[in-house]
């Protein structure tokens, strides 16, 4: 990895993305009385599709995930191209990272969207502790990957 790796600063796109994330969180809470945490939403969909799982409210959860997957297609229709991606090509490292994120969301009873967006907005002490923990882990990871290794 290049030591001079720089992340592009995109304040307007970041602002629009933040507004859309906040709007979706408010809509999920207002319409369904639920937290818009991706880990919980995905778990609810899988529970409705796996034999023996609960069916409950999986249709709105499925629609939410379908919207996440359809968003790049909508972007491509409007702009004529897909959003630029900077995904590493190291498949084993990506699989390990995904596994660690999955374990972390299980241990932390939620993910960054559930704790960071919705939990902090509700002034949840548990979410505050979770956000401090995963932000500290992110800082250390970036430090190690960009400046130590």
N, CA, C and O atoms as a GROMACS GRO file, in nm:
protein
  596
    1UNK      N    1   0.085  -0.118   0.000
    1UNK     CA    2   0.000   0.000   0.000
    1UNK      C    3   0.089   0.123   0.000
    1UNK      O    4   0.193   0.126   0.066
    2UNK      N    5   0.048   0.223  -0.073
    2UNK     CA    6   0.123   0.347  -0.086
    2UNK      C    7   0.115   0.427   0.044
    2UNK      O    8   0.006   0.453   0.096
    3UNK      N    9   0.232   0.465   0.097
    3UNK     CA   10   0.236   0.543   0.222
    3UNK      C   11   0.167   0.677   0.203
    3UNK      O   12   0.113   0.734   0.298
    4UNK      N   13   0.170   0.727   0.082
    4UNK     CA   14   0.110   0.858   0.054
    4UNK      C   15  -0.038   0.847   0.021
    4UNK      O   16  -0.094   0.939  -0.039
    5UNK      N   17  -0.102   0.738   0.060
    5UNK     CA   18  -0.244   0.720   0.031
    5UNK      C   19  -0.323   0.836   0.089
    5UNK      O   20  -0.314   0.867   0.208
    6UNK      N   21  -0.402   0.899   0.004
    6UNK     CA   22  -0.480   1.015   0.045
    6UNK      C   23  -0.626   0.989   0.011
    6UNK      O   24  -0.657   0.940  -0.098
    7UNK      N   25  -0.713   1.020   0.101
    7UNK     CA   26  -0.855   1.007   0.076
    7UNK      C   27  -0.907   1.140   0.023
    7UNK      O   28  -0.883   1.245   0.082
    8UNK      N   29  -0.979   1.133  -0.088
    8UNK     CA   30  -1.031   1.255  -0.150
    8UNK      C   31  -1.134   1.321  -0.058
    8UNK      O   32  -1.219   1.253   0.000
    9UNK      N   33  -1.125   1.452  -0.046
    9UNK     CA   34  -1.217   1.530   0.037
    9UNK      C   35  -1.333   1.577  -0.050
    9UNK      O   36  -1.313   1.653  -0.145
   10UNK      N   37  -1.454   1.531  -0.018
   10UNK     CA   38  -1.572   1.565  -0.097
   10UNK      C   39  -1.681   1.619  -0.006
   10UNK      O   40  -1.775   1.547   0.027
   11UNK      N   41  -1.672   1.746   0.035
   11UNK     CA   42  -1.766   1.798   0.134
   11UNK      C   43  -1.911   1.800   0.086
   11UNK      O   44  -2.001   1.770   0.164
   12UNK      N   45  -1.936   1.835  -0.039
   12UNK     CA   46  -2.075   1.842  -0.087
   12UNK      C   47  -2.138   1.704  -0.094
   12UNK      O   48  -2.249   1.684  -0.046
   13UNK      N   49  -2.067   1.608  -0.153
   13UNK     CA   50  -2.120   1.472  -0.159
   13UNK      C   51  -2.137   1.413  -0.019
   13UNK      O   52  -2.232   1.340   0.007
   14UNK      N   53  -2.044   1.444   0.070
   14UNK     CA   54  -2.054   1.395   0.208
   14UNK      C   55  -2.175   1.454   0.279
   14UNK      O   56  -2.245   1.383   0.352
   15UNK      N   57  -2.200   1.582   0.257
   15UNK     CA   58  -2.316   1.647   0.317
   15UNK      C   59  -2.446   1.586   0.266
   15UNK      O   60  -2.536   1.555   0.344
   16UNK      N   61  -2.455   1.568   0.135
   16UNK     CA   62  -2.576   1.509   0.076
   16UNK      C   63  -2.595   1.367   0.127
   16UNK      O   64  -2.706   1.327   0.162
   17UNK      N   65  -2.486   1.288   0.131
   17UNK     CA   66  -2.495   1.152   0.183
   17UNK      C   67  -2.539   1.148   0.327
   17UNK      O   68  -2.622   1.065   0.364
   18UNK      N   69  -2.486   1.237   0.410
   18UNK     CA   70  -2.525   1.245   0.550
   18UNK      C   71  -2.672   1.281   0.567
   18UNK      O   72  -2.740   1.226   0.653
   19UNK      N   73  -2.719   1.374   0.485
   19UNK     CA   74  -2.860   1.413   0.490
   19UNK      C   75  -2.949   1.294   0.453
   19UNK      O   76  -3.050   1.270   0.518
   20UNK      N   77  -2.911   1.220   0.349
   20UNK     CA   78  -2.990   1.103   0.307
   20UNK      C   79  -2.990   0.994   0.413
   20UNK      O   80  -3.093   0.930   0.436
   21UNK      N   81  -2.875   0.971   0.477
   21UNK     CA   82  -2.868   0.871   0.584
   21UNK      C   83  -2.957   0.914   0.701
   21UNK      O   84  -3.033   0.833   0.755
   22UNK      N   85  -2.948   1.040   0.741
   22UNK     CA   86  -3.033   1.090   0.850
   22UNK      C   87  -3.180   1.082   0.816
   22UNK      O   88  -3.261   1.044   0.901
   23UNK      N   89  -3.215   1.118   0.692
   23UNK     CA   90  -3.355   1.111   0.648
   23UNK      C   91  -3.406   0.968   0.650
   23UNK      O   92  -3.519   0.943   0.693
   24UNK      N   93  -3.324   0.874   0.605
   24UNK     CA   94  -3.368   0.734   0.606
   24UNK      C   95  -3.386   0.684   0.749
   24UNK      O   96  -3.479   0.608   0.777
   25UNK      N   97  -3.297   0.726   0.840
   25UNK     CA   98  -3.310   0.684   0.980
   25UNK      C   99  -3.439   0.738   1.042
   25UNK      O  100  -3.508   0.667   1.115
   26UNK      N  101  -3.470   0.863   1.012
   26UNK     CA  102  -3.593   0.923   1.064
   26UNK      C  103  -3.715   0.854   1.004
   26UNK      O  104  -3.813   0.829   1.074
   27UNK      N  105  -3.710   0.823   0.875
   27UNK     CA  106  -3.824   0.757   0.810
   27UNK      C  107  -3.848   0.618   0.868
   27UNK      O  108  -3.963   0.580   0.892
   28UNK      N  109  -3.741   0.541   0.889
   28UNK     CA  110  -3.757   0.406   0.945
   28UNK      C  111  -3.816   0.415   1.085
   28UNK      O  112  -3.903   0.335   1.121
   29UNK      N  113  -3.770   0.510   1.165
   29UNK     CA  114  -3.824   0.526   1.300
   29UNK      C  115  -3.970   0.571   1.295
   29UNK      O  116  -4.054   0.518   1.369
   30UNK      N  117  -4.001   0.668   1.209
   30UNK     CA  118  -4.138   0.722   1.201
   30UNK      C  119  -4.235   0.620   1.143
   30UNK      O  120  -4.348   0.607   1.192
   31UNK      N  121  -4.194   0.548   1.040
   31UNK     CA  122  -4.286   0.456   0.972
   31UNK      C  123  -4.299   0.321   1.042
   31UNK      O  124  -4.407   0.262   1.044
   32UNK      N  125  -4.189   0.271   1.099
   32UNK     CA  126  -4.189   0.135   1.151
   32UNK      C  127  -4.155   0.126   1.299
   32UNK      O  128  -4.164   0.019   1.359
   33UNK      N  129  -4.115   0.239   1.359
   33UNK     CA  130  -4.078   0.237   1.500
   33UNK      C  131  -3.953   0.156   1.528
   33UNK      O  132  -3.937   0.101   1.637
   34UNK      N  133  -3.864   0.148   1.429
   34UNK     CA  134  -3.743   0.067   1.439
   34UNK      C  135  -3.618   0.150   1.418
   34UNK      O  136  -3.625   0.261   1.364
   35UNK      N  137  -3.506   0.098   1.460
   35UNK     CA  138  -3.376   0.161   1.440
   35UNK      C  139  -3.323   0.121   1.303
   35UNK      O  140  -3.333   0.004   1.264
   36UNK      N  141  -3.268   0.216   1.230
   36UNK     CA  142  -3.214   0.189   1.096
   36UNK      C  143  -3.070   0.141   1.105
   36UNK      O  144  -2.980   0.205   1.050
   37UNK      N  145  -3.048   0.031   1.172
   37UNK     CA  146  -2.916  -0.031   1.180
   37UNK      C  147  -2.908  -0.142   1.077
   37UNK      O  148  -2.993  -0.231   1.075
   38UNK      N  149  -2.809  -0.137   0.992
   38UNK     CA  150  -2.800  -0.233   0.882
   38UNK      C  151  -2.786  -0.376   0.933
   38UNK      O  152  -2.845  -0.468   0.875
   39UNK      N  153  -2.710  -0.397   1.040
   39UNK     CA  154  -2.695  -0.532   1.094
   39UNK      C  155  -2.830  -0.588   1.140
   39UNK      O  156  -2.862  -0.704   1.111
   40UNK      N  157  -2.908  -0.508   1.211
   40UNK     CA  158  -3.039  -0.554   1.256
   40UNK      C  159  -3.137  -0.573   1.142
   40UNK      O  160  -3.217  -0.666   1.143
   41UNK      N  161  -3.131  -0.484   1.044
   41UNK     CA  162  -3.220  -0.496   0.928
   41UNK      C  163  -3.187  -0.624   0.851
   41UNK      O  164  -3.278  -0.698   0.813
   42UNK      N  165  -3.058  -0.650   0.829
   42UNK     CA  166  -3.017  -0.771   0.757
   42UNK      C  167  -3.054  -0.896   0.835
   42UNK      O  168  -3.102  -0.993   0.777
   43UNK      N  169  -3.033  -0.894   0.964
   43UNK     CA  170  -3.070  -1.007   1.048
   43UNK      C  171  -3.220  -1.034   1.039
   43UNK      O  172  -3.262  -1.150   1.036
   44UNK      N  173  -3.301  -0.928   1.036
   44UNK     CA  174  -3.446  -0.945   1.024
   44UNK      C  175  -3.486  -1.005   0.891
   44UNK      O  176  -3.580  -1.085   0.885
   45UNK      N  177  -3.416  -0.968   0.784
   45UNK     CA  178  -3.446  -1.027   0.652
   45UNK      C  179  -3.408  -1.174   0.652
   45UNK      O  180  -3.486  -1.258   0.606
   46UNK      N  181  -3.290  -1.207   0.701
   46UNK     CA  182  -3.246  -1.346   0.702
   46UNK      C  183  -3.336  -1.431   0.789
   46UNK      O  184  -3.362  -1.547   0.757
   47UNK      N  185  -3.384  -1.375   0.901
   47UNK     CA  186  -3.477  -1.447   0.987
   47UNK      C  187  -3.608  -1.479   0.917
   47UNK      O  188  -3.671  -1.580   0.948
   48UNK      N  189  -3.649  -1.393   0.822
   48UNK     CA  190  -3.772  -1.417   0.747
   48UNK      C  191  -3.753  -1.512   0.631
   48UNK      O  192  -3.851  -1.571   0.583
   49UNK      N  193  -3.631  -1.530   0.583
   49UNK     CA  194  -3.605  -1.616   0.468
   49UNK      C  195  -3.554  -1.754   0.504
   49UNK      O  196  -3.572  -1.849   0.428
   50UNK      N  197  -3.490  -1.765   0.622
   50UNK     CA  198  -3.435  -1.893   0.664
   50UNK      C  199  -3.547  -1.977   0.725
   50UNK      O  200  -3.624  -1.927   0.807
   51UNK      N  201  -3.556  -2.107   0.685
   51UNK     CA  202  -3.660  -2.192   0.745
   51UNK      C  203  -3.650  -2.192   0.897
   51UNK      O  204  -3.543  -2.210   0.954
   52UNK      N  205  -3.764  -2.173   0.961
   52UNK     CA  206  -3.769  -2.170   1.106
   52UNK      C  207  -3.744  -2.031   1.164
   52UNK      O  208  -3.760  -2.010   1.284
   53UNK      N  209  -3.706  -1.936   1.080
   53UNK     CA  210  -3.683  -1.800   1.126
   53UNK      C  211  -3.816  -1.727   1.140
   53UNK      O  212  -3.918  -1.772   1.089
   54UNK      N  213  -3.813  -1.615   1.210
   54UNK     CA  214  -3.934  -1.536   1.227
   54UNK      C  215  -3.966  -1.457   1.102
   54UNK      O  216  -3.874  -1.408   1.035
   55UNK      N  217  -4.094  -1.443   1.068
   55UNK     CA  218  -4.131  -1.366   0.950
   55UNK      C  219  -4.154  -1.221   0.985
   55UNK      O  220  -4.107  -1.132   0.914
   56UNK      N  221  -4.224  -1.195   1.093
   56UNK     CA  222  -4.242  -1.060   1.145
   56UNK      C  223  -4.252  -0.950   1.042
   56UNK      O  224  -4.343  -0.948   0.959
   57UNK      N  225  -4.159  -0.858   1.048
   57UNK     CA  226  -4.164  -0.739   0.964
   57UNK      C  227  -4.055  -0.739   0.858
   57UNK      O  228  -3.997  -0.634   0.829
   58UNK      N  229  -4.025  -0.854   0.799
   58UNK     CA  230  -3.916  -0.862   0.703
   58UNK      C  231  -3.942  -0.790   0.571
   58UNK      O  232  -3.844  -0.752   0.507
   59UNK      N  233  -4.066  -0.767   0.526
   59UNK     CA  234  -4.082  -0.701   0.395
   59UNK      C  235  -4.020  -0.560   0.389
   59UNK      O  236  -3.954  -0.528   0.290
   60UNK      N  237  -4.039  -0.476   0.491
   60UNK     CA  238  -3.980  -0.343   0.484
   60UNK      C  239  -3.828  -0.351   0.494
   60UNK      O  240  -3.756  -0.270   0.436
   61UNK      N  241  -3.779  -0.451   0.568
   61UNK     CA  242  -3.635  -0.470   0.580
   61UNK      C  243  -3.576  -0.511   0.445
   61UNK      O  244  -3.470  -0.462   0.405
   62UNK      N  245  -3.645  -0.600   0.376
   62UNK     CA  246  -3.601  -0.642   0.242
   62UNK      C  247  -3.601  -0.522   0.147
   62UNK      O  248  -3.508  -0.507   0.067
   63UNK      N  249  -3.703  -0.439   0.154
   63UNK     CA  250  -3.710  -0.321   0.068
   63UNK      C  251  -3.597  -0.223   0.099
   63UNK      O  252  -3.542  -0.161   0.008
   64UNK      N  253  -3.561  -0.210   0.226
   64UNK     CA  254  -3.452  -0.121   0.266
   64UNK      C  255  -3.320  -0.169   0.204
   64UNK      O  256  -3.246  -0.089   0.148
   65UNK      N  257  -3.292  -0.299   0.216
   65UNK     CA  258  -3.168  -0.354   0.160
   65UNK      C  259  -3.170  -0.345   0.008
   65UNK      O  260  -3.068  -0.316  -0.054
   66UNK      N  261  -3.286  -0.371  -0.055
   66UNK     CA  262  -3.296  -0.357  -0.200
   66UNK      C  263  -3.266  -0.213  -0.242
   66UNK      O  264  -3.204  -0.191  -0.346
   67UNK      N  265  -3.309  -0.117  -0.162
   67UNK     CA  266  -3.279   0.022  -0.193
   67UNK      C  267  -3.130   0.052  -0.185
   67UNK      O  268  -3.077   0.127  -0.266
   68UNK      N  269  -3.062  -0.009  -0.086
   68UNK     CA  270  -2.917   0.008  -0.076
   68UNK      C  271  -2.846  -0.047  -0.199
   68UNK      O  272  -2.751   0.013  -0.249
   69UNK      N  273  -2.894  -0.160  -0.248
   69UNK     CA  274  -2.832  -0.221  -0.365
   69UNK      C  275  -2.870  -0.149  -0.494
   69UNK      O  276  -2.791  -0.147  -0.589
   70UNK      N  277  -2.989  -0.089  -0.498
   70UNK     CA  278  -3.035  -0.019  -0.619
   70UNK      C  279  -2.976   0.121  -0.632
   70UNK      O  280  -2.975   0.177  -0.742
   71UNK      N  281  -2.928   0.179  -0.524
   71UNK     CA  282  -2.878   0.317  -0.528
   71UNK      C  283  -2.768   0.338  -0.632
   71UNK      O  284  -2.773   0.437  -0.704
   72UNK      N  285  -2.668   0.250  -0.641
   72UNK     CA  286  -2.566   0.271  -0.745
   72UNK      C  287  -2.624   0.266  -0.886
   72UNK      O  288  -2.576   0.336  -0.976
   73UNK      N  289  -2.726   0.184  -0.907
   73UNK     CA  290  -2.790   0.178  -1.039
   73UNK      C  291  -2.860   0.310  -1.069
   73UNK      O  292  -2.854   0.359  -1.182
   74UNK      N  293  -2.926   0.368  -0.970
   74UNK     CA  294  -2.989   0.499  -0.987
   74UNK      C  295  -2.886   0.606  -1.018
   74UNK      O  296  -2.908   0.693  -1.103
   75UNK      N  297  -2.773   0.601  -0.948
   75UNK     CA  298  -2.664   0.696  -0.973
   75UNK      C  299  -2.615   0.683  -1.118
   75UNK      O  300  -2.593   0.784  -1.186
   76UNK      N  301  -2.599   0.560  -1.163
   76UNK     CA  302  -2.550   0.536  -1.299
   76UNK      C  303  -2.650   0.588  -1.403
   76UNK      O  304  -2.609   0.642  -1.506
   77UNK      N  305  -2.778   0.574  -1.376
   77UNK     CA  306  -2.879   0.625  -1.469
   77UNK      C  307  -2.876   0.777  -1.477
   77UNK      O  308  -2.893   0.834  -1.584
   78UNK      N  309  -2.854   0.843  -1.364
   78UNK     CA  310  -2.854   0.989  -1.360
   78UNK      C  311  -2.724   1.047  -1.416
   78UNK      O  312  -2.727   1.146  -1.490
   79UNK      N  313  -2.610   0.987  -1.381
   79UNK     CA  314  -2.481   1.045  -1.418
   79UNK      C  315  -2.414   0.979  -1.539
   79UNK      O  316  -2.320   1.035  -1.596
   80UNK      N  317  -2.462   0.862  -1.578
   80UNK     CA  318  -2.401   0.792  -1.690
   80UNK      C  319  -2.287   0.700  -1.650
   80UNK      O  320  -2.223   0.641  -1.737
   81UNK      N  321  -2.259   0.687  -1.522
   81UNK     CA  322  -2.152   0.597  -1.477
   81UNK      C  323  -2.169   0.562  -1.331
   81UNK      O  324  -2.237   0.631  -1.256
   82UNK      N  325  -2.107   0.453  -1.293
   82UNK     CA  326  -2.115   0.409  -1.155
   82UNK      C  327  -2.022   0.491  -1.066
   82UNK      O  328  -1.924   0.547  -1.116
   83UNK      N  329  -2.052   0.500  -0.937
   83UNK     CA  330  -1.963   0.572  -0.846
   83UNK      C  331  -1.825   0.508  -0.845
   83UNK      O  332  -1.812   0.386  -0.857
   84UNK      N  333  -1.722   0.590  -0.831
   84UNK     CA  334  -1.585   0.538  -0.824
   84UNK      C  335  -1.568   0.458  -0.696
   84UNK      O  336  -1.617   0.498  -0.590
   85UNK      N  337  -1.499   0.346  -0.706
   85UNK     CA  338  -1.476   0.260  -0.591
   85UNK      C  339  -1.327   0.245  -0.566
   85UNK      O  340  -1.249   0.240  -0.661
   86UNK      N  341  -1.289   0.237  -0.443
   86UNK     CA  342  -1.150   0.212  -0.407
   86UNK      C  343  -1.146   0.093  -0.312
   86UNK      O  344  -1.110   0.106  -0.195
   87UNK      N  345  -1.183  -0.022  -0.364
   87UNK     CA  346  -1.188  -0.144  -0.285
   87UNK      C  347  -1.058  -0.220  -0.304
   87UNK      O  348  -1.015  -0.240  -0.418
   88UNK      N  349  -0.994  -0.264  -0.196
   88UNK     CA  350  -0.870  -0.340  -0.209
   88UNK      C  351  -0.894  -0.470  -0.286
   88UNK      O  352  -1.004  -0.525  -0.285
   89UNK      N  353  -0.792  -0.517  -0.353
   89UNK     CA  354  -0.804  -0.640  -0.430
   89UNK      C  355  -0.758  -0.763  -0.351
   89UNK      O  356  -0.756  -0.873  -0.405
   90UNK      N  357  -0.721  -0.745  -0.225
   90UNK     CA  358  -0.674  -0.854  -0.141
   90UNK      C  359  -0.795  -0.927  -0.081
   90UNK      O  360  -0.843  -0.891   0.027
   91UNK      N  361  -0.843  -1.030  -0.152
   91UNK     CA  362  -0.964  -1.100  -0.111
   91UNK      C  363  -0.953  -1.164   0.028
   91UNK      O  364  -1.047  -1.149   0.106
   92UNK      N  365  -0.844  -1.232   0.064
   92UNK     CA  366  -0.836  -1.288   0.199
   92UNK      C  367  -0.847  -1.181   0.309
   92UNK      O  368  -0.913  -1.202   0.410
   93UNK      N  369  -0.783  -1.066   0.287
   93UNK     CA  370  -0.791  -0.959   0.387
   93UNK      C  371  -0.933  -0.905   0.396
   93UNK      O  372  -0.980  -0.872   0.505
   94UNK      N  373  -1.002  -0.895   0.282
   94UNK     CA  374  -1.140  -0.846   0.284
   94UNK      C  375  -1.232  -0.946   0.354
   94UNK      O  376  -1.322  -0.906   0.428
   95UNK      N  377  -1.210  -1.076   0.333
   95UNK     CA  378  -1.290  -1.177   0.402
   95UNK      C  379  -1.267  -1.172   0.553
   95UNK      O  380  -1.361  -1.182   0.631
   96UNK      N  381  -1.140  -1.157   0.593
   96UNK     CA  382  -1.110  -1.145   0.736
   96UNK      C  383  -1.175  -1.020   0.795
   96UNK      O  384  -1.232  -1.025   0.903
   97UNK      N  385  -1.165  -0.909   0.723
   97UNK     CA  386  -1.226  -0.784   0.771
   97UNK      C  387  -1.377  -0.800   0.785
   97UNK      O  388  -1.435  -0.755   0.885
   98UNK      N  389  -1.442  -0.863   0.687
   98UNK     CA  390  -1.586  -0.886   0.695
   98UNK      C  391  -1.624  -0.973   0.813
   98UNK      O  392  -1.723  -0.948   0.881
   99UNK      N  393  -1.544  -1.077   0.838
   99UNK     CA  394  -1.568  -1.165   0.952
   99UNK      C  395  -1.555  -1.088   1.083
   99UNK      O  396  -1.638  -1.103   1.173
  100UNK      N  397  -1.450  -1.006   1.093
  100UNK     CA  398  -1.430  -0.927   1.215
  100UNK      C  399  -1.544  -0.826   1.236
  100UNK      O  400  -1.588  -0.806   1.350
  101UNK      N  401  -1.591  -0.765   1.129
  101UNK     CA  402  -1.704  -0.671   1.141
  101UNK      C  403  -1.829  -0.746   1.187
  101UNK      O  404  -1.902  -0.698   1.273
  102UNK      N  405  -1.852  -0.864   1.130
  102UNK     CA  406  -1.968  -0.944   1.171
  102UNK      C  407  -1.962  -0.983   1.317
  102UNK      O  408  -2.063  -0.975   1.388
  103UNK      N  409  -1.845  -1.027   1.363
  103UNK     CA  410  -1.827  -1.062   1.505
  103UNK      C  411  -1.847  -0.938   1.591
  103UNK      O  412  -1.912  -0.944   1.696
  104UNK      N  413  -1.791  -0.825   1.547
  104UNK     CA  414  -1.805  -0.701   1.624
  104UNK      C  415  -1.948  -0.654   1.637
  104UNK      O  416  -1.988  -0.607   1.743
  105UNK      N  417  -2.025  -0.666   1.530
  105UNK     CA  418  -2.166  -0.624   1.539
  105UNK      C  419  -2.245  -0.716   1.630
  105UNK      O  420  -2.339  -0.673   1.697
  106UNK      N  421  -2.206  -0.842   1.633
  106UNK     CA  422  -2.272  -0.935   1.726
  106UNK      C  423  -2.237  -0.904   1.870
  106UNK      O  424  -2.325  -0.900   1.956
  107UNK      N  425  -2.108  -0.881   1.898
  107UNK     CA  426  -2.064  -0.850   2.034
  107UNK      C  427  -2.117  -0.714   2.080
  107UNK      O  428  -2.150  -0.696   2.198
  108UNK      N  429  -2.124  -0.618   1.988
  108UNK     CA  430  -2.167  -0.483   2.023
  108UNK      C  431  -2.316  -0.460   2.011
  108UNK      O  432  -2.364  -0.349   2.030
  109UNK      N  433  -2.390  -0.566   1.981
  109UNK     CA  434  -2.536  -0.557   1.965
  109UNK      C  435  -2.577  -0.448   1.867
  109UNK      O  436  -2.672  -0.374   1.892
  110UNK      N  437  -2.506  -0.439   1.757
  110UNK     CA  438  -2.542  -0.342   1.655
  110UNK      C  439  -2.421  -0.298   1.575
  110UNK      O  440  -2.308  -0.339   1.602
  111UNK      N  441  -2.447  -0.212   1.478
  111UNK     CA  442  -2.343  -0.169   1.385
  111UNK      C  443  -2.327  -0.017   1.390
  111UNK      O  444  -2.389   0.051   1.471
  112UNK      N  445  -2.242   0.034   1.303
  112UNK     CA  446  -2.214   0.177   1.303
  112UNK      C  447  -2.338   0.260   1.273
  112UNK      O  448  -2.355   0.368   1.330
  113UNK      N  449  -2.424   0.211   1.185
  113UNK     CA  450  -2.545   0.289   1.155
  113UNK      C  451  -2.643   0.285   1.272
  113UNK      O  452  -2.704   0.387   1.305
  114UNK      N  453  -2.659   0.170   1.333
  114UNK     CA  454  -2.751   0.160   1.446
  114UNK      C  455  -2.705   0.239   1.566
  114UNK      O  456  -2.782   0.315   1.625
  115UNK      N  457  -2.578   0.221   1.604
  115UNK     CA  458  -2.524   0.292   1.720
  115UNK      C  459  -2.486   0.436   1.686
  115UNK      O  460  -2.521   0.529   1.758
  116UNK      N  461  -2.412   0.452   1.575
  116UNK     CA  462  -2.356   0.584   1.542
  116UNK      C  463  -2.458   0.685   1.496
  116UNK      O  464  -2.451   0.802   1.535
  117UNK      N  465  -2.553   0.643   1.416
  117UNK     CA  466  -2.652   0.738   1.365
  117UNK      C  467  -2.774   0.744   1.458
  117UNK      O  468  -2.810   0.850   1.508
  118UNK      N  469  -2.834   0.629   1.480
  118UNK     CA  470  -2.960   0.627   1.556
  118UNK      C  471  -2.938   0.631   1.707
  118UNK      O  472  -3.008   0.704   1.778
  119UNK      N  473  -2.842   0.553   1.756
  119UNK     CA  474  -2.820   0.548   1.900
  119UNK      C  475  -2.772   0.680   1.958
  119UNK      O  476  -2.820   0.723   2.062
  120UNK      N  477  -2.678   0.746   1.889
  120UNK     CA  478  -2.631   0.876   1.936
  120UNK      C  479  -2.742   0.980   1.930
  120UNK      O  480  -2.752   1.067   2.017
  121UNK      N  481  -2.825   0.973   1.827
  121UNK     CA  482  -2.936   1.068   1.816
  121UNK      C  483  -3.035   1.051   1.931
  121UNK      O  484  -3.101   1.146   1.972
  122UNK      N  485  -3.044   0.928   1.984
  122UNK     CA  486  -3.133   0.901   2.098
  122UNK      C  487  -3.061   0.919   2.232
  122UNK      O  488  -3.118   0.893   2.338
  123UNK      N  489  -2.935   0.965   2.228
  123UNK     CA  490  -2.853   0.987   2.347
  123UNK      C  491  -2.835   0.859   2.429
  123UNK      O  492  -2.835   0.864   2.552
  124UNK      N  493  -2.819   0.745   2.361
  124UNK     CA  494  -2.801   0.617   2.427
  124UNK      C  495  -2.659   0.603   2.480
  124UNK      O  496  -2.564   0.611   2.402
  125UNK      N  497  -2.641   0.582   2.611
  125UNK     CA  498  -2.506   0.562   2.666
  125UNK      C  499  -2.438   0.439   2.608
  125UNK      O  500  -2.317   0.442   2.584
  126UNK      N  501  -2.513   0.332   2.584
  126UNK     CA  502  -2.456   0.210   2.524
  126UNK      C  503  -2.404   0.239   2.384
  126UNK      O  504  -2.297   0.190   2.346
  127UNK      N  505  -2.479   0.318   2.307
  127UNK     CA  506  -2.435   0.353   2.173
  127UNK      C  507  -2.312   0.444   2.177
  127UNK      O  508  -2.224   0.433   2.093
  128UNK      N  509  -2.308   0.534   2.275
  128UNK     CA  510  -2.192   0.622   2.290
  128UNK      C  511  -2.066   0.538   2.317
  128UNK      O  512  -1.961   0.563   2.258
  129UNK      N  513  -2.077   0.439   2.405
  129UNK     CA  514  -1.964   0.351   2.434
  129UNK      C  515  -1.925   0.270   2.310
  129UNK      O  516  -1.807   0.252   2.283
  130UNK      N  517  -2.024   0.223   2.236
  130UNK     CA  518  -1.995   0.146   2.115
  130UNK      C  519  -1.925   0.232   2.010
  130UNK      O  520  -1.829   0.187   1.948
  131UNK      N  521  -1.972   0.355   1.991
  131UNK     CA  522  -1.910   0.444   1.893
  131UNK      C  523  -1.767   0.476   1.933
  131UNK      O  524  -1.678   0.475   1.848
  132UNK      N  525  -1.743   0.504   2.060
  132UNK     CA  526  -1.605   0.528   2.106
  132UNK      C  527  -1.516   0.408   2.077
  132UNK      O  528  -1.401   0.423   2.037
  133UNK      N  529  -1.570   0.288   2.099
  133UNK     CA  530  -1.492   0.167   2.078
  133UNK      C  531  -1.459   0.145   1.931
  133UNK      O  532  -1.343   0.122   1.897
  134UNK      N  533  -1.561   0.153   1.842
  134UNK     CA  534  -1.527   0.125   1.703
  134UNK      C  535  -1.453   0.239   1.636
  134UNK      O  536  -1.380   0.215   1.539
  135UNK      N  537  -1.467   0.361   1.684
  135UNK     CA  538  -1.387   0.470   1.628
  135UNK      C  539  -1.241   0.455   1.672
  135UNK      O  540  -1.151   0.479   1.592
  136UNK      N  541  -1.217   0.417   1.797
  136UNK     CA  542  -1.080   0.394   1.843
  136UNK      C  543  -1.016   0.281   1.762
  136UNK      O  544  -0.900   0.291   1.722
  137UNK      N  545  -1.091   0.174   1.739
  137UNK     CA  546  -1.039   0.062   1.658
  137UNK      C  547  -1.009   0.109   1.515
  137UNK      O  548  -0.909   0.067   1.456
  138UNK      N  549  -1.093   0.195   1.460
  138UNK     CA  550  -1.070   0.246   1.324
  138UNK      C  551  -0.945   0.333   1.319
  138UNK      O  552  -0.865   0.322   1.226
  139UNK      N  553  -0.927   0.419   1.420
  139UNK     CA  554  -0.808   0.505   1.424
  139UNK      C  555  -0.680   0.420   1.430
  139UNK      O  556  -0.584   0.446   1.357
  140UNK      N  557  -0.681   0.320   1.516
  140UNK     CA  558  -0.563   0.233   1.530
  140UNK      C  559  -0.538   0.156   1.400
  140UNK      O  560  -0.424   0.142   1.358
  141UNK      N  561  -0.644   0.107   1.338
  141UNK     CA  562  -0.630   0.033   1.212
  141UNK      C  563  -0.567   0.120   1.104
  141UNK      O  564  -0.474   0.076   1.035
  142UNK      N  565  -0.616   0.242   1.087
  142UNK     CA  566  -0.559   0.332   0.986
  142UNK      C  567  -0.414   0.365   1.019
  142UNK      O  568  -0.328   0.366   0.931
  143UNK      N  569  -0.387   0.391   1.146
  143UNK     CA  570  -0.249   0.421   1.186
  143UNK      C  571  -0.156   0.306   1.150
  143UNK      O  572  -0.049   0.326   1.092
  144UNK      N  573  -0.198   0.184   1.184
  144UNK     CA  574  -0.112   0.067   1.157
  144UNK      C  575  -0.099   0.043   1.007
  144UNK      O  576   0.012   0.024   0.957
  145UNK      N  577  -0.209   0.043   0.934
  145UNK     CA  578  -0.204   0.012   0.791
  145UNK      C  579  -0.133   0.119   0.708
  145UNK      O  580  -0.065   0.086   0.611
  146UNK      N  581  -0.148   0.245   0.745
  146UNK     CA  582  -0.089   0.351   0.664
  146UNK      C  583   0.048   0.396   0.711
  146UNK      O  584   0.125   0.453   0.632
  147UNK      N  585   0.081   0.372   0.837
  147UNK     CA  586   0.207   0.428   0.887
  147UNK      C  587   0.303   0.326   0.949
  147UNK      O  588   0.421   0.356   0.966
  148UNK      N  589   0.254   0.208   0.983
  148UNK     CA  590   0.341   0.109   1.046
  148UNK      C  591   0.378  -0.003   0.947
  148UNK      O  592   0.495  -0.036   0.930
  149UNK      N  593   0.278  -0.059   0.882
  149UNK     CA  594   0.303  -0.170   0.787
  149UNK      C  595   0.355  -0.114   0.655
  149UNK      O  596   0.382  -0.190   0.562
   0.00000   0.00000   0.00000
